[in-house]
Amino acid sequence: MTDIKKLLDCNWRVLFCFVFFSVWDANSGHIRYSIPEEMQKGSFVGNIVKDLGLDTKEFSDRRVRIVSRGRSQYFALNVKSGYLYPTERIDREQICGQMEKCLLNFEVLVKEKAKLFAVQVEITDINDNEPRFQEDELEFRISELAALRTRYPLEGAQDSDVGINSVQGYNLSSNQHFSLDVQTGADGDKYAELVLEKSLDREEQAVHDLILTATDGGDPVRSGTAQIRVIVLDANDNAPVFSQPVYKVSVLENVPVGSLLLTVNATDPDEGINSEVTYSLRKMKDKASQIFQVDSKTGEISTVGNLDYEESALYEMEVQAKDVGDLSARSKILIAVIDINDNEPQITVTSVTNSVSEDSPPGTVIAFINLHDLDSGENGDVICSMPPNLPFRLQKSFDNYYSLVSDRALDRERVSDYNVMITATDRAIPPLSSTTTILVQLLDINDNAPIFNQTSYTLYITENNPRGASVCSLKANDPDSGENSRVTYSITGTQIQEAPL
């Protein structure tokens, strides 16, 4: 805990050396920042007002806000300064795990300009985790007849950090019989093997205790240890051998629980009980251990949990074959999950306005629409549509963003509001789709004159009427609404035989 505090204190002292941002072309609607993980709540990330080219008054009027798709909101805007800041400490490992790049995406809506800007914040790794072994004690039972240079694979350490901050090397405590060989795999991971350098003699020493240390490449370096206990046995001098070094299989994500995926096979040239082999799965992530199992006798690998392509498209693990003398061999297992179209497209609507004036010109932006599908390939390729014969159209902005805009002149007196149904459909066969409805209300303008029920009226009255007697009743209607529809009446000047009416 003390090391972590020192590391974080060091990072904050050089914070401005790490906080980097580059503002992409604002007209393209993209901004990117880069910050280290574990920044304190309220730390400066970037000046949104400056980077978007906004006026300070536009920001203080609360016309700018962050829009996200229902996920956790890690950032907020300071309404006084226009600064973007984290709302909590951000743990890169918790959010992105072992992903090479950790990117948080959200959008900034500028209502005054009816524009939506995409903001991307990269969370860079700091060395805040030490290597850890899955087991604190590793036990090997090795025959005293084991040949020199025999190699024994060691369980690798796991480090939640990435890049140079992950495991970079292993060291073995000083001893007379074993050395450590560390190799780098094609994936960049370090693999350690215990190598027998001097013949064992059970009668001389029955147990060897060693210390294996894993170190990362951070500054300062962090490390973790595991104890290796070697128990010397007699006789069994041959290790199992797998029929192939790598087993690969592809499987649909909707296979039922209990499905057989593949069968591995390892043989041991020894005889009798020394040739019997048991299988186990190794180097599995926590989630994989809940999905796969191997029959220890037959080597059949099957599912015990549900697969989900959107959660993981590839599982990589090792299968170990061990005989009674604890001589073992390992082979890699690669299980590729094939996507099926099991997710409906998601529609997120960000309204610019709930109502629009009937005299708005064509092209007026009414709402922004974002489409998202968790599936991949054509299963996740989404198109957007709406019913025809409406005075609106969909206009693609960027990526999976669309704008709902007016397409022609509007007339409130004909139609006062519209329920615009938006449909998102993926390109799978058969396709999946989802819908949402946007209510667009038209605001009235005074564009209609009052109209009398008749174009002319003929009246007959008797002479000597008393003053104030009702002569007739007239009615005029105005199709506008509210104050625009209120009608007042007056008589324009006319004369009968040069006497005013």
Order of alpha helices (4+ residues) and beta strands (2+ residues): alpha-alpha-beta-beta-beta-alpha-alpha-beta-beta-beta-alpha-beta-beta-beta-beta-beta-beta-beta-beta-beta-beta-beta-beta-beta-beta-beta-beta-alpha-beta-beta-beta-beta-beta-beta-beta-beta-beta-beta-beta-beta-beta-beta-beta-beta
